[in-house]
């Protein structure tokens, strides 16, 4: 079991002395914008591989050591190396590899929190990794230096929280209509019809899609797909799960539809993912 420190951070060493991970949940000043902050450090040579499925997390990775190899929907190639960067939403699996020398802090934003923090159209990050200096400029470079020189995860987390909170405090609030529509998609498990959202707002579907692309990075239809997939994945990991029932409960046309979505968004079949869990 992970150990919890006095500052609320959770320490875990699942790599059998090859790497360590430390988490801190977001404090009150970041709530709703940041889900958590993670510290990661590799402590022995080796090749590490992780596949992340389509999610609603927008990460900011600040690295002090070797870069990661990252492939969107594919194995990373020799030119797919990224150190400090931000990444937008991607409706597919992300393959991440490292080679024994990585060390970084990762801030996990909600889509609406990321829009406020970065202050740019989130479509500029969709399906991409964008360098720290391109998204935060000199402020990002200075932040990386401060974190690299800090001693211990608690000190680094405190620096990050202060930096993020200051930017959020100056940021414009999310347009109320977009925040409402986003919440409706989340609460419905991705089942609400896009046409229904547009009608309630008095907007056309095209206008709604454009607003979503700017604020979140993807349209409401793609967002709903990701939400449905993650709900189905969560249900599949509960006892006595039946795929036909899960498909119906999550709003898929049938079980074959669910399988296709799992292949697109996770790169695996539902039964393979359930077995891995």
C-alpha positions in Angstrom: 0.0 0.0 0.0 1.2 3.6 -0.7 2.3 5.5 2.4 0.8 9.0 3.1 2.9 11.8 4.4 1.9 14.6 6.7 1.3 17.0 3.7 -1.2 14.6 2.1 1.2 13.2 -0.5 1.0 9.5 -1.3 4.3 7.7 -1.9 4.4 4.5 -3.9 7.2 2.4 -5.3 5.5 -0.1 -7.7 8.7 -0.6 -9.7 10.5 -2.8 -7.2 13.2 -0.2 -6.6 13.4 0.9 -10.3 11.2 4.0 -10.0 9.2 5.9 -7.5 5.9 7.8 -7.8 4.5 10.4 -5.5 1.0 12.0 -5.7 -0.7 14.9 -4.2 -4.4 15.7 -4.7 -5.2 19.3 -5.6 -5.7 21.7 -2.8 -8.8 24.0 -2.5 -7.2 26.7 -4.6 -6.8 24.3 -7.5 -10.0 22.3 -7.1 -12.0 21.9 -10.3 -9.0 22.9 -12.4 -6.4 20.3 -11.3 -7.1 16.7 -10.3 -3.7 15.9 -8.9 0.1 16.4 -9.2 2.5 13.5 -9.6 6.2 13.2 -9.1 8.1 10.5 -11.0 11.7 9.4 -10.8 13.5 6.4 -12.3 16.1 5.0 -10.0 17.7 2.2 -12.1 18.5 1.5 -15.8 15.8 -0.2 -17.8 13.1 0.3 -20.3 9.7 1.3 -19.0 6.5 1.2 -21.1 3.0 2.4 -20.3 -0.1 2.8 -22.4 -2.6 5.4 -21.3 -6.2 5.2 -22.7 -8.3 8.1 -24.0 -9.0 10.3 -20.9 -10.1 13.7 -19.9 -6.7 14.6 -18.4 -4.6 17.4 -19.9 -1.1 16.9 -18.5 1.7 19.4 -18.0 5.0 17.6 -17.7 8.0 19.4 -16.4 11.2 17.3 -16.7 14.6 17.6 -15.1 16.3 14.7 -16.8 15.9 12.4 -19.8 13.0 12.8 -22.2 10.2 10.4 -22.7 9.4 8.6 -26.0 5.7 9.2 -26.8 3.5 7.9 -29.6 -0.1 8.9 -30.2 -2.0 5.8 -31.2 1.3 4.0 -32.1 4.7 2.9 -30.8 7.0 5.9 -30.5 9.7 6.3 -33.1 13.3 7.7 -32.8 12.1 11.2 -33.3 9.2 11.1 -30.8 11.1 12.4 -27.8 9.6 14.9 -25.4 10.9 16.4 -22.2 8.9 19.3 -20.8 5.6 19.7 -22.5 1.8 20.1 -22.4 -0.5 17.6 -24.2 -4.1 18.1 -25.2 -6.9 15.6 -25.4 -6.4 12.6 -27.7 -9.2 10.2 -28.6 -7.0 7.1 -28.6 -4.2 5.2 -26.8 -0.9 7.0 -25.9 2.2 4.8 -25.7 4.9 6.2 -23.3 8.4 4.8 -23.0 11.4 5.8 -20.9 14.8 4.4 -20.4 15.8 4.6 -16.7 16.8 8.3 -16.4 13.4 10.1 -16.3 12.5 12.5 -13.5 9.6 14.9 -13.7 6.6 16.6 -12.1 3.2 16.2 -13.9 0.2 18.4 -13.3 -3.0 16.8 -14.4 -5.6 19.5 -15.4 -9.2 19.1 -16.2 -10.1 20.3 -19.7 -11.8 23.4 -18.5 -9.0 24.0 -16.0 -6.4 23.7 -18.7 -8.1 26.3 -20.8 -8.0 28.8 -18.0 -4.4 28.0 -17.0 -2.8 28.0 -20.5 -5.0 30.9 -21.8 -5.1 29.6 -25.3 -7.4 27.7 -27.6 -7.2 24.1 -26.5 -7.4 23.0 -30.1 -3.8 24.1 -30.3 -2.9 21.2 -28.0 -5.3 18.6 -29.4 -3.5 15.4 -30.5 -0.2 17.1 -29.8 2.7 17.5 -27.4 3.7 21.1 -27.2 7.0 22.3 -25.6 7.0 24.1 -22.3 8.5 27.2 -23.7 5.8 27.4 -26.4 2.9 27.2 -23.9 4.3 29.1 -21.0 7.2 31.1 -22.4 9.9 32.4 -20.0 7.6 31.7 -17.1 7.7 28.0 -17.9 11.5 28.0 -18.3 11.9 29.7 -14.9 9.5 27.3 -13.3 11.5 24.3 -14.6 14.7 25.7 -13.2 13.1 26.3 -9.8 11.7 22.8 -9.7 15.0 21.3 -10.8 16.8 23.1 -8.0 14.3 22.2 -5.3 15.0 19.5 -2.8 12.3 16.8 -2.3 8.8 16.3 -3.7 7.0 18.3 -1.1 9.0 21.4 -2.0 8.4 20.9 -5.7 4.7 20.4 -5.2 4.4 23.6 -3.2 6.2 25.5 -6.0 3.9 24.1 -8.6 0.7 24.7 -6.6 1.7 28.3 -6.0 2.5 28.9 -9.7 -0.7 27.2 -11.0 -2.9 29.0 -8.5 -1.4 32.4 -9.4 -2.2 31.9 -13.1 -5.7 30.6 -12.4 -6.4 33.6 -10.2 -5.7 35.9 -13.1 -7.5 33.8 -15.7 -10.9 34.5 -17.2 -13.7 32.2 -16.0 -15.0 29.6 -18.5 -18.0 30.7 -20.5 -21.1 29.7 -18.5 -22.8 27.9 -21.5 -19.7 25.8 -22.2 -19.2 24.9 -18.5 -22.9 23.9 -18.4 -22.8 21.7 -21.5 -19.5 20.1 -20.4 -21.1 19.2 -17.0 -24.2 17.8 -18.7 -22.0 15.4 -20.8 -20.1 14.3 -17.7 -23.2 13.8 -15.5 -25.0 11.9 -18.3 -22.0 9.5 -18.8 -21.7 10.8 -22.4 -25.3 9.7 -23.2 -26.9 13.1 -23.7 -27.5 14.1 -27.4 -25.5 16.9 -28.8 -28.6 18.2 -30.5 -30.3 18.4 -27.2 -27.4 20.5 -25.7 -27.5 22.8 -28.7 -31.3 23.3 -28.5 -31.1 24.1 -24.8 -28.5 26.7 -25.4 -30.2 28.1 -28.5 -27.1 27.5 -30.6 -26.5 25.5 -33.8 -24.5 22.3 -33.5 -21.8 23.9 -35.5 -21.5 26.8 -33.2 -21.5 24.5 -30.1 -18.8 22.4 -31.7 -16.6 25.4 -32.4 -17.0 26.7 -28.8 -16.1 23.3 -27.5 -13.0 23.0 -29.7 -11.7 26.3 -28.4 -12.5 25.6 -24.7 -11.8 21.9 -24.5 -9.9 20.8 -27.6 -12.5 18.4 -29.0 -16.2 18.7 -30.0 -19.0 17.5 -27.7 -19.4 14.3 -29.8 -15.8 13.3 -29.2 -16.0 14.3 -25.6 -19.0 12.1 -25.1 -17.2 9.1 -26.7 -14.4 9.5 -24.2 -16.7 9.8 -21.3 -18.8 6.7 -22.3 -15.6 4.7 -22.8 -14.2 5.5 -19.4 -17.6 4.7 -17.7 -17.7 1.4 -19.6 -14.1 0.6 -18.6 -14.9 1.4 -14.9 -18.0 -0.9 -15.0 -16.0 -3.7 -16.6 -13.7 -3.8 -13.6 -16.5 -4.4 -11.2 -17.6 -7.9 -10.1 -20.2 -9.7 -12.1 -19.9 -7.4 -15.2 -21.5 -8.5 -18.4 -20.5 -6.8 -21.7 -24.0 -6.7 -23.2 -25.3 -5.1 -20.0 -22.4 -2.6 -20.0 -23.0 -1.7 -23.6 -26.7 -1.0 -23.0 -26.1 0.9 -19.7 -23.5 3.2 -21.4 -25.5 3.9 -24.4 -23.8 1.9 -27.1 -25.9 0.6 -29.9 -24.9 -3.0 -29.2 -21.9 -4.9 -27.9 -20.1 -4.7 -31.3 -20.3 -0.9 -31.1 -18.7 -1.1 -27.6 -15.8 -3.3 -29.0 -15.1 -0.9 -31.8 -15.0 2.0 -29.4 -12.6 0.2 -27.1 -10.3 -0.6 -30.1 -10.3 3.1 -31.1 -9.9 4.7 -27.7 -7.7 2.1 -26.0 -6.2 0.0 -28.8 -7.4 -3.1 -27.1 -10.6 -5.2 -26.9 -12.7 -4.9 -23.8 -11.9 -8.5 -22.6 -8.1 -7.7 -22.9 -8.4 -4.6 -20.8 -10.5 -6.3 -18.2 -8.0 -9.1 -17.9 -5.1 -6.6 -17.5 -7.0 -4.9 -14.7 
